[in-house]
Amino acid sequence: MTPVRYAMVGGGEGAFIGPVHRTAAAIAGNCRLVAGALSADPDKAARSGAAIGLPTDRSYASYQAMLAGERARPEDERAEFIAIVTPNHMHAPVAEAALEAGFPVLCDKPLGDTLEAAIRIQQAAGRTGGLVGVTHTYLGYPMVRQACDLVAGGTLGAVRRVAVRYTQGWLSKAEDARGKQAEWRTDPARSGVGGAFGDIGVHAFNLVEYVCGQAMRKISADIAAVVPGRVLDDDGAALFHLHGGARGTLVASQICAGDANGLS
């Protein structure tokens, strides 16, 4: 199989999820990074591109330049899809521009920093006929896949009750928000309307629907900014109903001190 060529927006120096995506793609062997606009800072974008071996003519200073440059290349050379690994507030602008330029999009969660932003991406996909995918954690894990098979095959019987818990402790104190990853995640202008629920709660919701094979029907959530001075939620819980009749509970928190990344 010939690897699918892709270009990345975001994921430069100091980024977290961009290198994770690139590593996973390299291990899978079915995708190959050919271009990138790895930072909104042109100098940082150039350094980041050089650090991972991108040719200088395909390490772009902006996503706009990247889309124009890739579209101008022969069809058998240009990127075949765009991976978006920026902070949340840039998901919609980049995705819309990529779709309008004729490129499929693979966007890190959440799809948009607001519902309106996500709807704009949906509308752009409808106008252009472009494909949009959203990345979530753990869907490829063998145990998760096995759980899906057990539920789908009826081995466990009908799903009646679901409980999911996704907890971290890295934002349990105000001073924890000083690093690069925390700064934008606790800033409504860059993270959007969701804090912990938008960062890791969405993964938990996705796992429920994926494993159970049922969509959410009703949701009631209680979220809070527990750490003094914080604007976005850092802790919360939800009750939900699935379309198949099951009921469940979900906890998502980033103030559980001592918990690195707990999912159950």
C-alpha atoms as an extended CHARMM CRD file, in Angstrom:
* protein
*
       264  EXT
         1         1  MET       CA              0.0000000000        0.0000000000        0.0000000000  PROA      1               0.0000000000
         2         2  THR       CA              1.2900000000        3.4360000000       -0.9300000000  PROA      2               0.0000000000
         3         3  PRO       CA              1.2160000000        5.7460000000        2.1100000000  PROA      3               0.0000000000
         4         4  VAL       CA             -1.2970000000        8.5800000000        1.9240000000  PROA      4               0.0000000000
         5         5  ARG       CA              0.4130000000       11.9630000000        1.7900000000  PROA      5               0.0000000000
         6         6  TYR       CA             -0.6360000000       14.5140000000        4.3990000000  PROA      6               0.0000000000
         7         7  ALA       CA              0.2000000000       18.0400000000        5.5200000000  PROA      7               0.0000000000
         8         8  MET       CA             -0.0220000000       19.2560000000        9.1090000000  PROA      8               0.0000000000
         9         9  VAL       CA             -1.1310000000       22.5860000000       10.5460000000  PROA      9               0.0000000000
        10        10  GLY       CA              0.2220000000       23.1500000000       14.0710000000  PROA      10              0.0000000000
        11        11  GLY       CA              2.3560000000       20.6960000000       15.9900000000  PROA      11              0.0000000000
        12        12  GLY       CA              5.6170000000       22.6500000000       16.0310000000  PROA      12              0.0000000000
        13        13  GLU       CA              8.0850000000       23.4410000000       18.8290000000  PROA      13              0.0000000000
        14        14  GLY       CA              6.6560000000       22.7650000000       22.2650000000  PROA      14              0.0000000000
        15        15  ALA       CA              3.4730000000       21.1680000000       20.9420000000  PROA      15              0.0000000000
        16        16  PHE       CA              2.0440000000       18.0220000000       22.5030000000  PROA      16              0.0000000000
        17        17  ILE       CA             -0.4440000000       16.3000000000       20.2250000000  PROA      17              0.0000000000
        18        18  GLY       CA              1.2380000000       17.0640000000       16.8780000000  PROA      18              0.0000000000
        19        19  PRO       CA              4.2700000000       14.8420000000       17.5710000000  PROA      19              0.0000000000
        20        20  VAL       CA              1.9000000000       12.1390000000       18.8640000000  PROA      20              0.0000000000
        21        21  HSD       CA             -0.0120000000       12.1620000000       15.5750000000  PROA      21              0.0000000000
        22        22  ARG       CA              3.1720000000       12.1250000000       13.4980000000  PROA      22              0.0000000000
        23        23  THR       CA              4.6120000000        9.2430000000       15.5070000000  PROA      23              0.0000000000
        24        24  ALA       CA              1.4040000000        7.2190000000       15.2520000000  PROA      24              0.0000000000
        25        25  ALA       CA              1.2270000000        7.7820000000       11.4980000000  PROA      25              0.0000000000
        26        26  ALA       CA              4.8590000000        6.7320000000       11.0960000000  PROA      26              0.0000000000
        27        27  ILE       CA              4.3170000000        3.5650000000       13.1450000000  PROA      27              0.0000000000
        28        28  ALA       CA              1.1740000000        2.6550000000       11.2040000000  PROA      28              0.0000000000
        29        29  GLY       CA              3.0650000000        3.2120000000        7.9620000000  PROA      29              0.0000000000
        30        30  ASN       CA             -0.0500000000        4.1900000000        6.0230000000  PROA      30              0.0000000000
        31        31  CYS       CA              0.4870000000        7.9650000000        6.0360000000  PROA      31              0.0000000000
        32        32  ARG       CA              3.4820000000       10.1260000000        5.1270000000  PROA      32              0.0000000000
        33        33  LEU       CA              4.0210000000       13.7520000000        6.1590000000  PROA      33              0.0000000000
        34        34  VAL       CA              5.0030000000       15.7890000000        3.1080000000  PROA      34              0.0000000000
        35        35  ALA       CA              4.2900000000       19.3900000000        4.1370000000  PROA      35              0.0000000000
        36        36  GLY       CA              3.4140000000       21.5460000000        7.0890000000  PROA      36              0.0000000000
        37        37  ALA       CA              2.6670000000       24.9510000000        8.5560000000  PROA      37              0.0000000000
        38        38  LEU       CA              3.7730000000       23.9430000000       12.0210000000  PROA      38              0.0000000000
        39        39  SER       CA              3.3990000000       27.2590000000       13.8370000000  PROA      39              0.0000000000
        40        40  ALA       CA              1.6980000000       30.6310000000       13.4850000000  PROA      40              0.0000000000
        41        41  ASP       CA              5.1630000000       32.1390000000       14.1280000000  PROA      41              0.0000000000
        42        42  PRO       CA              7.0270000000       31.9530000000       10.7730000000  PROA      42              0.0000000000
        43        43  ASP       CA             10.4590000000       31.5550000000       12.3930000000  PROA      43              0.0000000000
        44        44  LYS       CA              9.2250000000       28.7980000000       14.6740000000  PROA      44              0.0000000000
        45        45  ALA       CA              7.4610000000       27.1570000000       11.7330000000  PROA      45              0.0000000000
        46        46  ALA       CA             10.7290000000       27.0980000000        9.7770000000  PROA      46              0.0000000000
        47        47  ARG       CA             12.7160000000       25.6760000000       12.7040000000  PROA      47              0.0000000000
        48        48  SER       CA             10.0660000000       23.0740000000       13.4110000000  PROA      48              0.0000000000
        49        49  GLY       CA              9.9200000000       21.9730000000        9.7910000000  PROA      49              0.0000000000
        50        50  ALA       CA             13.7010000000       21.6310000000        9.6250000000  PROA      50              0.0000000000
        51        51  ALA       CA             13.7390000000       19.6650000000       12.8850000000  PROA      51              0.0000000000
        52        52  ILE       CA             11.4730000000       16.9550000000       11.4760000000  PROA      52              0.0000000000
        53        53  GLY       CA             13.0510000000       16.8890000000        8.0280000000  PROA      53              0.0000000000
        54        54  LEU       CA             10.5210000000       18.7290000000        5.8860000000  PROA      54              0.0000000000
        55        55  PRO       CA             11.9680000000       20.1930000000        2.6680000000  PROA      55              0.0000000000
        56        56  THR       CA             12.2820000000       23.9700000000        2.9320000000  PROA      56              0.0000000000
        57        57  ASP       CA              9.8790000000       24.5070000000        0.0350000000  PROA      57              0.0000000000
        58        58  ARG       CA              7.1960000000       22.5130000000        1.8380000000  PROA      58              0.0000000000
        59        59  SER       CA              7.6590000000       23.9990000000        5.2870000000  PROA      59              0.0000000000
        60        60  TYR       CA              5.2850000000       26.9360000000        5.1030000000  PROA      60              0.0000000000
        61        61  ALA       CA              4.9930000000       30.1290000000        7.1500000000  PROA      61              0.0000000000
        62        62  SER       CA              1.1870000000       29.9880000000        7.3030000000  PROA      62              0.0000000000
        63        63  TYR       CA             -1.6290000000       27.5720000000        6.6270000000  PROA      63              0.0000000000
        64        64  GLN       CA             -2.8900000000       29.8690000000        3.8500000000  PROA      64              0.0000000000
        65        65  ALA       CA              0.4780000000       29.6380000000        2.0810000000  PROA      65              0.0000000000
        66        66  MET       CA              0.5190000000       25.8830000000        2.6000000000  PROA      66              0.0000000000
        67        67  LEU       CA             -2.9130000000       25.3380000000        1.0700000000  PROA      67              0.0000000000
        68        68  ALA       CA             -2.0250000000       27.5030000000       -1.9380000000  PROA      68              0.0000000000
        69        69  GLY       CA              1.3860000000       25.8850000000       -2.3460000000  PROA      69              0.0000000000
        70        70  GLU       CA              0.0970000000       22.3340000000       -2.1020000000  PROA      70              0.0000000000
        71        71  ARG       CA             -2.8000000000       22.9460000000       -4.4440000000  PROA      71              0.0000000000
        72        72  ALA       CA             -0.3620000000       24.2980000000       -7.0520000000  PROA      72              0.0000000000
        73        73  ARG       CA              1.6450000000       21.0660000000       -7.0100000000  PROA      73              0.0000000000
        74        74  PRO       CA              0.9560000000       18.1490000000       -9.3640000000  PROA      74              0.0000000000
        75        75  GLU       CA             -1.8220000000       15.9010000000       -8.1050000000  PROA      75              0.0000000000
        76        76  ASP       CA              0.5410000000       12.9830000000       -7.5590000000  PROA      76              0.0000000000
        77        77  GLU       CA              2.7990000000       15.1120000000       -5.3100000000  PROA      77              0.0000000000
        78        78  ARG       CA              0.4930000000       17.3250000000       -3.2810000000  PROA      78              0.0000000000
        79        79  ALA       CA             -0.8260000000       16.4970000000        0.1790000000  PROA      79              0.0000000000
        80        80  GLU       CA             -3.9350000000       14.3260000000        0.0360000000  PROA      80              0.0000000000
        81        81  PHE       CA             -5.4090000000       15.5280000000        3.3230000000  PROA      81              0.0000000000
        82        82  ILE       CA             -4.7660000000       18.1410000000        6.0050000000  PROA      82              0.0000000000
        83        83  ALA       CA             -4.1930000000       17.2150000000        9.6590000000  PROA      83              0.0000000000
        84        84  ILE       CA             -5.1540000000       20.0090000000       12.0780000000  PROA      84              0.0000000000
        85        85  VAL       CA             -3.4680000000       19.9240000000       15.4970000000  PROA      85              0.0000000000
        86        86  THR       CA             -3.7110000000       23.5790000000       16.5080000000  PROA      86              0.0000000000
        87        87  PRO       CA             -5.3170000000       25.0490000000       19.6240000000  PROA      87              0.0000000000
        88        88  ASN       CA             -9.1010000000       24.8080000000       19.4150000000  PROA      88              0.0000000000
        89        89  HSD       CA             -9.8490000000       28.3400000000       18.1990000000  PROA      89              0.0000000000
        90        90  MET       CA             -8.0220000000       27.6720000000       14.9230000000  PROA      90              0.0000000000
        91        91  HSD       CA             -9.7810000000       24.4180000000       14.0450000000  PROA      91              0.0000000000
        92        92  ALA       CA            -12.6630000000       26.0170000000       12.1570000000  PROA      92              0.0000000000
        93        93  PRO       CA            -10.6970000000       28.6420000000       10.1690000000  PROA      93              0.0000000000
        94        94  VAL       CA             -8.1550000000       26.0710000000        8.9860000000  PROA      94              0.0000000000
        95        95  ALA       CA            -10.7280000000       23.3580000000        8.2930000000  PROA      95              0.0000000000
        96        96  GLU       CA            -12.9810000000       25.6850000000        6.3150000000  PROA      96              0.0000000000
        97        97  ALA       CA            -10.0630000000       26.9760000000        4.2420000000  PROA      97              0.0000000000
        98        98  ALA       CA             -8.7830000000       23.4530000000        3.5780000000  PROA      98              0.0000000000
        99        99  LEU       CA            -12.1990000000       22.2090000000        2.4810000000  PROA      99              0.0000000000
       100       100  GLU       CA            -12.7000000000       25.2020000000        0.1960000000  PROA      100             0.0000000000
       101       101  ALA       CA             -9.2740000000       24.4730000000       -1.3180000000  PROA      101             0.0000000000
       102       102  GLY       CA            -10.3440000000       20.8990000000       -2.0540000000  PROA      102             0.0000000000
       103       103  PHE       CA             -8.5250000000       19.0440000000        0.7310000000  PROA      103             0.0000000000
       104       104  PRO       CA            -10.1020000000       16.4850000000        3.0860000000  PROA      104             0.0000000000
       105       105  VAL       CA             -9.5810000000       17.3230000000        6.7650000000  PROA      105             0.0000000000
       106       106  LEU       CA             -8.5510000000       15.2740000000        9.7980000000  PROA      106             0.0000000000
       107       107  CYS       CA             -9.0460000000       17.5170000000       12.8300000000  PROA      107             0.0000000000
       108       108  ASP       CA             -8.1180000000       16.9410000000       16.4350000000  PROA      108             0.0000000000
       109       109  LYS       CA            -11.0190000000       17.1780000000       18.8610000000  PROA      109             0.0000000000
       110       110  PRO       CA            -13.0800000000       19.1890000000       19.5290000000  PROA      110             0.0000000000
       111       111  LEU       CA            -14.1820000000       19.8820000000       15.9780000000  PROA      111             0.0000000000
       112       112  GLY       CA            -14.7760000000       23.5450000000       16.8520000000  PROA      112             0.0000000000
       113       113  ASP       CA            -14.2660000000       25.7890000000       19.8470000000  PROA      113             0.0000000000
       114       114  THR       CA            -18.0050000000       26.5180000000       19.8020000000  PROA      114             0.0000000000
       115       115  LEU       CA            -21.0640000000       24.7660000000       18.3980000000  PROA      115             0.0000000000
       116       116  GLU       CA            -21.3280000000       27.4940000000       15.7740000000  PROA      116             0.0000000000
       117       117  ALA       CA            -17.7570000000       26.8280000000       14.6270000000  PROA      117             0.0000000000
       118       118  ALA       CA            -18.4580000000       23.1080000000       14.2820000000  PROA      118             0.0000000000
       119       119  ILE       CA            -21.5910000000       23.8590000000       12.2570000000  PROA      119             0.0000000000
       120       120  ARG       CA            -19.5570000000       26.0870000000        9.9200000000  PROA      120             0.0000000000
       121       121  ILE       CA            -17.1980000000       23.1800000000        9.2510000000  PROA      121             0.0000000000
       122       122  GLN       CA            -20.1810000000       20.9050000000        8.6060000000  PROA      122             0.0000000000
       123       123  GLN       CA            -21.6100000000       23.4390000000        6.1740000000  PROA      123             0.0000000000
       124       124  ALA       CA            -18.2660000000       23.8170000000        4.3850000000  PROA      124             0.0000000000
       125       125  ALA       CA            -18.0770000000       20.0410000000        3.9870000000  PROA      125             0.0000000000
       126       126  GLY       CA            -21.6060000000       20.0450000000        2.5810000000  PROA      126             0.0000000000
       127       127  ARG       CA            -20.8260000000       22.8050000000        0.0860000000  PROA      127             0.0000000000
       128       128  THR       CA            -17.6080000000       21.2440000000       -1.1400000000  PROA      128             0.0000000000
       129       129  GLY       CA            -18.3680000000       17.5450000000       -0.7720000000  PROA      129             0.0000000000
       130       130  GLY       CA            -15.1950000000       17.2770000000        1.3010000000  PROA      130             0.0000000000
       131       131  LEU       CA            -14.5060000000       14.6770000000        3.9600000000  PROA      131             0.0000000000
       132       132  VAL       CA            -13.9750000000       15.5960000000        7.6220000000  PROA      132             0.0000000000
       133       133  GLY       CA            -12.6780000000       13.3000000000       10.3560000000  PROA      133             0.0000000000
       134       134  VAL       CA            -12.1640000000       13.9710000000       14.0710000000  PROA      134             0.0000000000
       135       135  THR       CA             -9.4610000000       12.2530000000       16.1170000000  PROA      135             0.0000000000
       136       136  HSD       CA            -10.1140000000       10.7810000000       19.5770000000  PROA      136             0.0000000000
       137       137  THR       CA             -8.0460000000        8.7440000000       22.0220000000  PROA      137             0.0000000000
       138       138  TYR       CA             -7.9930000000        4.9810000000       22.5370000000  PROA      138             0.0000000000
       139       139  LEU       CA            -10.2810000000        3.9510000000       19.6670000000  PROA      139             0.0000000000
       140       140  GLY       CA             -7.5510000000        1.7700000000       18.2060000000  PROA      140             0.0000000000
       141       141  TYR       CA             -6.6180000000        0.0400000000       21.4590000000  PROA      141             0.0000000000
       142       142  PRO       CA             -7.1210000000       -3.7570000000       21.3320000000  PROA      142             0.0000000000
       143       143  MET       CA             -9.1330000000       -3.8270000000       24.5730000000  PROA      143             0.0000000000
       144       144  VAL       CA            -11.4550000000       -1.0890000000       23.3180000000  PROA      144             0.0000000000
       145       145  ARG       CA            -11.9580000000       -2.9350000000       20.0380000000  PROA      145             0.0000000000
       146       146  GLN       CA            -12.6560000000       -6.1420000000       21.9470000000  PROA      146             0.0000000000
       147       147  ALA       CA            -15.1910000000       -4.3460000000       24.1320000000  PROA      147             0.0000000000
       148       148  CYS       CA            -16.9690000000       -3.1520000000       20.9750000000  PROA      148             0.0000000000
       149       149  ASP       CA            -17.0980000000       -6.7200000000       19.6650000000  PROA      149             0.0000000000
       150       150  LEU       CA            -18.4410000000       -8.0710000000       22.9630000000  PROA      150             0.0000000000
       151       151  VAL       CA            -21.2140000000       -5.4790000000       23.0230000000  PROA      151             0.0000000000
       152       152  ALA       CA            -22.0770000000       -5.7290000000       19.3250000000  PROA      152             0.0000000000
       153       153  GLY       CA            -22.1120000000       -9.5280000000       19.4290000000  PROA      153             0.0000000000
       154       154  GLY       CA            -24.4530000000       -9.6540000000       22.3990000000  PROA      154             0.0000000000
       155       155  THR       CA            -21.9500000000      -11.4930000000       24.5910000000  PROA      155             0.0000000000
       156       156  LEU       CA            -22.5730000000       -9.0780000000       27.4560000000  PROA      156             0.0000000000
       157       157  GLY       CA            -26.3100000000       -8.8800000000       26.8870000000  PROA      157             0.0000000000
       158       158  ALA       CA            -28.2400000000       -5.6420000000       26.5370000000  PROA      158             0.0000000000
       159       159  VAL       CA            -26.4280000000       -2.5110000000       27.7060000000  PROA      159             0.0000000000
       160       160  ARG       CA            -28.4000000000       -1.0960000000       30.6330000000  PROA      160             0.0000000000
       161       161  ARG       CA            -25.9120000000        1.0210000000       32.6070000000  PROA      161             0.0000000000
       162       162  VAL       CA            -22.6660000000        2.7390000000       31.6010000000  PROA      162             0.0000000000
       163       163  ALA       CA            -20.1160000000        4.4660000000       33.8400000000  PROA      163             0.0000000000
       164       164  VAL       CA            -17.0590000000        6.2470000000       32.4510000000  PROA      164             0.0000000000
       165       165  ARG       CA            -14.4380000000        8.2710000000       34.2980000000  PROA      165             0.0000000000
       166       166  TYR       CA            -11.5890000000       10.2710000000       32.7570000000  PROA      166             0.0000000000
       167       167  THR       CA             -9.4470000000       12.0510000000       35.3450000000  PROA      167             0.0000000000
       168       168  GLN       CA             -6.1540000000       13.9370000000       35.4050000000  PROA      168             0.0000000000
       169       169  GLY       CA             -4.4070000000       16.0130000000       38.0430000000  PROA      169             0.0000000000
       170       170  TRP       CA             -2.1350000000       18.3170000000       36.0820000000  PROA      170             0.0000000000
       171       171  LEU       CA             -4.3530000000       21.4050000000       36.5920000000  PROA      171             0.0000000000
       172       172  SER       CA             -5.0960000000       20.8980000000       40.2800000000  PROA      172             0.0000000000
       173       173  LYS       CA             -3.4270000000       24.1910000000       41.2850000000  PROA      173             0.0000000000
       174       174  ALA       CA             -3.5460000000       27.6910000000       39.8250000000  PROA      174             0.0000000000
       175       175  GLU       CA              0.1910000000       27.7190000000       39.1240000000  PROA      175             0.0000000000
       176       176  ASP       CA             -0.1760000000       24.5740000000       37.0150000000  PROA      176             0.0000000000
       177       177  ALA       CA             -1.6830000000       26.7420000000       34.2530000000  PROA      177             0.0000000000
       178       178  ARG       CA              1.6010000000       28.5280000000       33.4620000000  PROA      178             0.0000000000
       179       179  GLY       CA              3.0100000000       26.0760000000       30.9180000000  PROA      179             0.0000000000
       180       180  LYS       CA              2.3200000000       26.2930000000       27.1900000000  PROA      180             0.0000000000
       181       181  GLN       CA             -0.1370000000       23.4010000000       27.0830000000  PROA      181             0.0000000000
       182       182  ALA       CA             -2.1100000000       24.6810000000       30.0690000000  PROA      182             0.0000000000
       183       183  GLU       CA             -2.0840000000       28.3520000000       29.0470000000  PROA      183             0.0000000000
       184       184  TRP       CA             -4.2140000000       27.9130000000       25.9680000000  PROA      184             0.0000000000
       185       185  ARG       CA             -6.3900000000       25.1750000000       27.4820000000  PROA      185             0.0000000000
       186       186  THR       CA             -7.4470000000       27.5100000000       30.3040000000  PROA      186             0.0000000000
       187       187  ASP       CA             -7.9380000000       30.5290000000       28.0200000000  PROA      187             0.0000000000
       188       188  PRO       CA            -11.4960000000       30.8650000000       26.6280000000  PROA      188             0.0000000000
       189       189  ALA       CA            -10.1910000000       32.8230000000       23.6350000000  PROA      189             0.0000000000
       190       190  ARG       CA             -8.1370000000       29.8290000000       22.4920000000  PROA      190             0.0000000000
       191       191  SER       CA             -9.7670000000       26.8170000000       24.1030000000  PROA      191             0.0000000000
       192       192  GLY       CA            -13.3580000000       27.8650000000       23.4990000000  PROA      192             0.0000000000
       193       193  VAL       CA            -16.3270000000       27.3510000000       25.7830000000  PROA      193             0.0000000000
       194       194  GLY       CA            -15.1130000000       24.0610000000       27.2530000000  PROA      194             0.0000000000
       195       195  GLY       CA            -12.3300000000       23.3840000000       29.7480000000  PROA      195             0.0000000000
       196       196  ALA       CA            -11.8590000000       19.8680000000       31.0960000000  PROA      196             0.0000000000
       197       197  PHE       CA            -15.0640000000       18.6860000000       29.4260000000  PROA      197             0.0000000000
       198       198  GLY       CA            -13.8720000000       20.0500000000       26.0850000000  PROA      198             0.0000000000
       199       199  ASP       CA            -10.3710000000       18.6550000000       26.5470000000  PROA      199             0.0000000000
       200       200  ILE       CA            -10.9150000000       15.1410000000       27.9140000000  PROA      200             0.0000000000
       201       201  GLY       CA            -14.6620000000       14.8760000000       28.5320000000  PROA      201             0.0000000000
       202       202  VAL       CA            -15.2520000000       14.6700000000       24.7830000000  PROA      202             0.0000000000
       203       203  HSD       CA            -13.0120000000       11.5910000000       24.6470000000  PROA      203             0.0000000000
       204       204  ALA       CA            -15.0930000000        9.9260000000       27.3520000000  PROA      204             0.0000000000
       205       205  PHE       CA            -18.3590000000       10.7130000000       25.5630000000  PROA      205             0.0000000000
       206       206  ASN       CA            -16.8850000000        9.4010000000       22.3190000000  PROA      206             0.0000000000
       207       207  LEU       CA            -15.8190000000        6.1400000000       23.9630000000  PROA      207             0.0000000000
       208       208  VAL       CA            -19.3050000000        5.5780000000       25.3680000000  PROA      208             0.0000000000
       209       209  GLU       CA            -20.9250000000        5.9680000000       21.9610000000  PROA      209             0.0000000000
       210       210  TYR       CA            -18.2200000000        3.9640000000       20.2010000000  PROA      210             0.0000000000
       211       211  VAL       CA            -18.1810000000        0.9870000000       22.5650000000  PROA      211             0.0000000000
       212       212  CYS       CA            -21.9450000000        0.8650000000       23.0930000000  PROA      212             0.0000000000
       213       213  GLY       CA            -22.8140000000        1.5250000000       19.4590000000  PROA      213             0.0000000000
       214       214  GLN       CA            -25.4370000000        4.0420000000       20.5720000000  PROA      214             0.0000000000
       215       215  ALA       CA            -25.6550000000        7.8160000000       20.3810000000  PROA      215             0.0000000000
       216       216  MET       CA            -26.4310000000       10.1170000000       23.2840000000  PROA      216             0.0000000000
       217       217  ARG       CA            -30.1050000000       11.0920000000       23.5420000000  PROA      217             0.0000000000
       218       218  LYS       CA            -30.2030000000       13.2410000000       26.6770000000  PROA      218             0.0000000000
       219       219  ILE       CA            -27.4090000000       14.8390000000       28.6940000000  PROA      219             0.0000000000
       220       220  SER       CA            -27.4650000000       16.8100000000       31.9400000000  PROA      220             0.0000000000
       221       221  ALA       CA            -24.1180000000       18.0840000000       33.2140000000  PROA      221             0.0000000000
       222       222  ASP       CA            -22.8020000000       19.8470000000       36.2920000000  PROA      222             0.0000000000
       223       223  ILE       CA            -19.4540000000       21.4970000000       35.5360000000  PROA      223             0.0000000000
       224       224  ALA       CA            -17.3890000000       23.9230000000       37.5920000000  PROA      224             0.0000000000
       225       225  ALA       CA            -14.1680000000       25.9070000000       37.7250000000  PROA      225             0.0000000000
       226       226  VAL       CA            -12.9050000000       24.6700000000       41.0950000000  PROA      226             0.0000000000
       227       227  VAL       CA             -9.4480000000       26.2680000000       41.1840000000  PROA      227             0.0000000000
       228       228  PRO       CA             -9.7420000000       29.9380000000       42.2750000000  PROA      228             0.0000000000
       229       229  GLY       CA             -9.3540000000       32.4040000000       39.4120000000  PROA      229             0.0000000000
       230       230  ARG       CA             -9.9690000000       29.8500000000       36.6800000000  PROA      230             0.0000000000
       231       231  VAL       CA            -12.6210000000       30.7260000000       34.1000000000  PROA      231             0.0000000000
       232       232  LEU       CA            -13.2070000000       27.4390000000       32.2790000000  PROA      232             0.0000000000
       233       233  ASP       CA            -14.4120000000       24.2420000000       33.9160000000  PROA      233             0.0000000000
       234       234  ASP       CA            -11.7440000000       21.9870000000       35.4000000000  PROA      234             0.0000000000
       235       235  ASP       CA            -14.1310000000       19.4230000000       36.9100000000  PROA      235             0.0000000000
       236       236  GLY       CA            -17.5490000000       18.0330000000       36.0970000000  PROA      236             0.0000000000
       237       237  ALA       CA            -19.9990000000       15.1660000000       35.9370000000  PROA      237             0.0000000000
       238       238  ALA       CA            -22.8710000000       14.2700000000       33.6360000000  PROA      238             0.0000000000
       239       239  LEU       CA            -25.9150000000       12.0210000000       33.5480000000  PROA      239             0.0000000000
       240       240  PHE       CA            -26.9430000000       10.7180000000       30.1410000000  PROA      240             0.0000000000
       241       241  HSD       CA            -29.4250000000        8.5110000000       28.2900000000  PROA      241             0.0000000000
       242       242  LEU       CA            -28.4770000000        6.5340000000       25.1800000000  PROA      242             0.0000000000
       243       243  HSD       CA            -30.8180000000        5.9630000000       22.2470000000  PROA      243             0.0000000000
       244       244  GLY       CA            -30.9330000000        2.2430000000       23.0320000000  PROA      244             0.0000000000
       245       245  GLY       CA            -32.3620000000        2.9370000000       26.4730000000  PROA      245             0.0000000000
       246       246  ALA       CA            -29.2440000000        2.6230000000       28.6220000000  PROA      246             0.0000000000
       247       247  ARG       CA            -28.4360000000        5.2620000000       31.2050000000  PROA      247             0.0000000000
       248       248  GLY       CA            -25.0430000000        6.3380000000       32.4090000000  PROA      248             0.0000000000
       249       249  THR       CA            -22.7340000000        8.6260000000       34.3200000000  PROA      249             0.0000000000
       250       250  LEU       CA            -19.5930000000       10.4040000000       33.1690000000  PROA      250             0.0000000000
       251       251  VAL       CA            -16.9170000000       12.1610000000       35.2070000000  PROA      251             0.0000000000
       252       252  ALA       CA            -14.2080000000       14.3340000000       33.6350000000  PROA      252             0.0000000000
       253       253  SER       CA            -11.7470000000       16.2240000000       35.8060000000  PROA      253             0.0000000000
       254       254  GLN       CA             -8.2740000000       17.7490000000       35.5950000000  PROA      254             0.0000000000
       255       255  ILE       CA             -7.9610000000       18.5400000000       39.3090000000  PROA      255             0.0000000000
       256       256  CYS       CA             -7.5950000000       14.9710000000       40.6300000000  PROA      256             0.0000000000
       257       257  ALA       CA             -4.1670000000       15.4390000000       42.2140000000  PROA      257             0.0000000000
       258       258  GLY       CA             -1.8750000000       12.4750000000       41.6960000000  PROA      258             0.0000000000
       259       259  ASP       CA             -3.7900000000       11.1050000000       38.7200000000  PROA      259             0.0000000000
       260       260  ALA       CA             -1.7270000000       11.3400000000       35.5520000000  PROA      260             0.0000000000
       261       261  ASN       CA             -4.2630000000       10.0790000000       33.0240000000  PROA      261             0.0000000000
       262       262  GLY       CA             -6.9000000000        7.7770000000       34.4720000000  PROA      262             0.0000000000
       263       263  LEU       CA             -9.5680000000        6.2930000000       32.2340000000  PROA      263             0.0000000000
       264       264  SER       CA            -12.0550000000        3.6800000000       33.3380000000  PROA      264             0.0000000000
